[in-house]
Amino acid sequence: MRPNTVKERLLKGESIVNGWLGIPSSLSAEILGLSGFDSVTVDLQHGMIAFDAALPMLQALSATAAVPLVRVPSNNGPQIMSLLDAGAYGVICPMISTADQAAAFVSACRYPPKGDRSFGPSRAILYAGDDYYQHANDTILTLAMIETQQGLDHLDEILAVDGLDGIFIGPNDLSLALGQAPSSEPRADVVVKAIAHILARAQVHGKIPGIFCSSGEAAAMRLEQGFKFVVPGNDANILKQAAVAAVQIARSQGTGKTGGSGY
């Protein structure tokens, strides 16, 4: 089976920089996959992406060195299994608030006897190899999102779930859950402390700590704090920031004069 280099590196304690796709485009997926990211996540929760768009995006990522991951819309077993069958090598699941929810999520990602995933990896075999079934349970990456007060209250029980590889913090929803305005880079003390607490408990349990960030600079800061899986913004924000910067530079530095009628 094709190795999951991201999971292998994470389990060794190495750091991963993960790209994030919310625009339903296989070309965007290919571009991010060729941009140096270790892995790229296709976001079916808050991105404008459904399964029919996610499939060609996963196919496009397969032509790059980036490991293809997905964020599912919810903790829905059939949806999770369909995306794994389509070739996703890891799943980020939102709104995990109890150990039972975490266990159900993990179970959907594992074949019996470790879980209840149904067999039918039609495209996964094409991407991973004919021995997919024999190695999938150990290869697929599972990250549970901690972004609710209930999730904080049950954090240690969630982290103790067998087969859960790590956690992923959604700062916006975590901020909302703690009575603050949504923010990818929270400054409110209650949210800052909650993020530090989640990181510390993940480290104690030997689980992978991940977090969404607003920029490369913010991601670098999180790596310094000890996070191992960081996202330096999504495709839409990166595109907008680059476009705004290009327009500002053109307007501030251009003379407004042209040297001819051609390009």
C-alpha positions in Angstrom: 0.0 0.0 0.0 1.2 3.5 -0.8 2.5 4.9 2.5 0.9 7.8 4.3 4.0 9.8 4.7 2.2 12.5 6.7 1.0 10.0 9.4 4.4 8.3 9.5 6.2 11.7 10.0 3.7 12.8 12.6 4.1 9.6 14.6 7.8 10.3 14.6 7.2 13.7 16.1 7.8 15.7 12.9 5.8 18.7 11.9 3.4 18.9 9.0 2.2 22.0 7.0 -1.2 21.2 5.5 -3.0 23.1 2.7 -6.7 23.7 2.7 -9.2 23.7 -0.2 -12.6 25.3 0.0 -13.0 26.2 -3.7 -14.5 23.3 -5.7 -11.8 23.0 -8.4 -9.5 20.2 -9.4 -7.1 22.8 -10.8 -6.9 24.5 -7.4 -6.2 21.2 -5.8 -3.5 20.4 -8.3 -1.9 23.9 -7.7 -1.9 23.5 -3.9 -0.6 19.9 -4.2 2.4 21.2 -6.2 3.0 24.1 -3.8 5.1 22.3 -1.2 2.4 21.3 1.3 2.9 18.0 3.0 -0.8 17.3 2.8 -3.9 19.1 1.4 -7.4 18.9 2.9 -10.5 19.1 0.8 -13.1 20.8 3.0 -16.6 19.5 2.7 -17.8 21.2 5.8 -17.4 24.9 5.2 -15.9 24.8 1.7 -18.2 25.0 -1.3 -17.6 21.4 -2.0 -19.8 18.3 -2.3 -18.8 14.7 -3.1 -19.0 15.2 -6.8 -16.5 18.0 -6.7 -14.3 16.3 -4.0 -13.7 13.2 -6.2 -11.8 15.0 -9.0 -10.0 17.1 -6.4 -8.7 14.0 -4.7 -7.7 12.7 -8.2 -5.8 15.9 -8.9 -4.0 15.6 -5.6 -3.0 12.1 -6.5 -0.8 13.5 -9.2 1.2 15.5 -6.6 3.3 14.5 -3.6 0.8 15.9 -1.2 -1.2 13.4 0.9 -4.9 13.9 0.3 -7.1 14.5 3.3 -10.7 15.6 3.8 -12.7 17.4 6.4 -16.2 15.9 6.5 -19.4 17.9 7.1 -20.3 15.9 10.2 -19.7 12.7 12.2 -21.6 10.7 9.6 -20.3 7.2 9.1 -21.6 6.7 5.5 -20.1 10.0 4.4 -16.8 9.3 6.0 -16.7 5.8 4.4 -17.5 7.2 0.9 -14.7 9.7 1.1 -12.2 7.1 2.2 -13.4 4.9 -0.6 -12.7 7.8 -2.9 -9.1 7.9 -1.8 -8.8 10.2 1.2 -5.9 9.2 3.3 -7.1 11.0 6.4 -10.2 12.5 7.9 -10.7 15.6 10.0 -14.1 15.3 11.8 -15.8 18.4 13.2 -17.6 18.9 16.5 -16.3 15.9 18.5 -17.6 16.6 22.0 -17.6 13.2 23.7 -15.6 10.0 23.8 -18.5 8.1 22.3 -18.6 10.5 19.3 -14.8 10.1 18.9 -15.1 6.3 19.0 -17.9 6.4 16.4 -15.7 8.6 14.2 -12.7 6.2 14.5 -14.9 3.2 13.9 -16.1 4.6 10.6 -12.5 4.8 9.5 -11.4 1.3 10.5 -12.4 -2.1 9.0 -13.6 -4.8 11.4 -12.6 -5.9 14.0 -11.2 -2.4 14.8 -14.3 -0.6 13.4 -17.4 -0.9 11.3 -16.2 0.5 8.0 -18.0 -1.2 5.1 -15.8 -2.6 2.4 -15.8 -1.1 -1.1 -12.7 1.1 -1.6 -13.2 1.3 -5.4 -10.9 4.3 -6.0 -8.8 3.9 -2.9 -7.4 0.7 -4.3 -6.4 2.6 -7.5 -4.5 5.2 -5.4 -3.2 3.1 -2.6 -2.7 -0.3 -4.2 -4.3 -3.8 -4.2 -3.3 -4.5 -0.7 -5.3 -1.5 0.6 -7.5 -3.6 2.9 -4.6 -5.2 4.7 -3.0 -1.9 5.7 -5.8 0.7 5.7 -6.5 0.6 9.4 -3.0 1.5 10.2 -2.6 4.0 7.4 -5.6 6.3 7.5 -5.1 9.4 9.7 -7.9 10.4 12.1 -8.1 13.9 13.6 -11.1 14.9 15.9 -11.9 18.6 16.0 -12.2 20.1 19.5 -14.3 23.2 19.3 -17.0 23.1 21.9 -17.3 23.5 25.7 -18.5 19.9 25.9 -15.4 18.8 24.0 -13.2 20.7 26.5 -15.1 19.1 29.4 -14.5 15.6 28.0 -11.1 16.3 26.5 -9.2 13.6 28.3 -11.8 10.9 27.6 -11.7 11.9 23.9 -7.9 11.8 23.8 -8.0 8.3 25.4 -10.0 6.8 22.5 -8.1 4.0 20.9 -7.3 4.5 17.3 -7.7 8.3 17.4 -4.5 9.8 16.0 -4.9 13.3 17.2 -7.0 16.4 17.5 -7.5 19.5 15.4 -8.6 22.9 16.9 -11.1 25.1 15.1 -10.3 28.4 16.7 -13.4 30.2 15.3 -16.0 27.7 16.7 -14.0 27.3 19.9 -14.1 31.1 20.4 -17.9 31.1 19.8 -18.3 28.2 22.3 -16.5 30.3 24.9 -18.6 33.4 24.4 -16.2 35.3 22.1 -16.3 36.6 18.6 -15.1 34.1 16.0 -11.4 34.5 15.3 -8.7 32.3 13.6 -6.1 34.0 15.8 -8.0 34.4 19.2 -6.7 37.0 21.6 -9.3 36.6 24.3 -7.7 35.1 27.4 -10.3 32.4 27.9 -9.7 31.1 24.3 -5.9 31.4 24.5 -5.9 29.3 27.7 -8.3 26.7 26.2 -6.0 26.3 23.2 -3.0 25.9 25.5 -4.9 23.4 27.6 -5.9 21.3 24.5 -2.3 21.3 23.3 -0.9 20.2 26.7 -3.4 17.4 27.2 -2.8 16.1 23.6 0.9 16.0 24.4 0.3 14.1 27.6 -1.8 11.5 25.8 0.7 11.2 23.0 -1.8 12.4 20.4 -1.1 14.7 17.4 -2.0 18.3 18.1 -3.3 20.3 15.1 -4.8 23.8 14.5 -6.1 26.0 11.8 -4.2 29.3 11.4 -4.8 32.5 9.5 -1.4 32.8 7.8 2.1 31.4 7.4 3.3 33.6 10.2 0.6 32.4 12.5 1.3 28.8 11.6 5.0 29.3 12.4 4.0 30.6 15.8 1.9 27.5 16.5 4.7 25.2 15.5 6.9 27.0 18.0 4.3 26.4 20.6 4.4 22.7 20.0 1.6 22.0 17.4 2.6 19.4 14.9 -0.1 19.8 12.2 -0.8 23.4 11.1 -2.8 25.0 8.3 -1.6 28.5 7.1 -4.9 29.6 5.8 -7.2 28.3 3.1 -7.2 28.7 -0.7 -9.8 31.5 -0.8 -8.0 33.6 1.8 -4.6 33.0 0.2 -6.1 34.0 -3.2 -7.8 37.1 -1.8 -4.7 38.2 0.1 -2.4 37.8 -2.9 -4.9 39.6 -5.2 -5.4 42.5 -2.8 -1.6 42.8 -2.4 -1.0 42.8 -6.2 -3.6 45.5 -6.7 -2.2 47.7 -4.0 1.4 47.3 -5.4 0.2 48.2 -8.9 -1.7 51.3 -7.7 1.0 52.5 -5.4 4.0 51.9 -7.8 2.5 52.3 -11.2 2.8 55.6 -13.2 -0.5 55.2 -14.9 1.3 55.6 -18.3 1.6 53.0 -21.0 4.3 52.7 -23.6 2.2 51.4 -26.4 -1.0 49.7 -27.4 0.1 46.1 -27.0 0.6 43.9 -23.9 
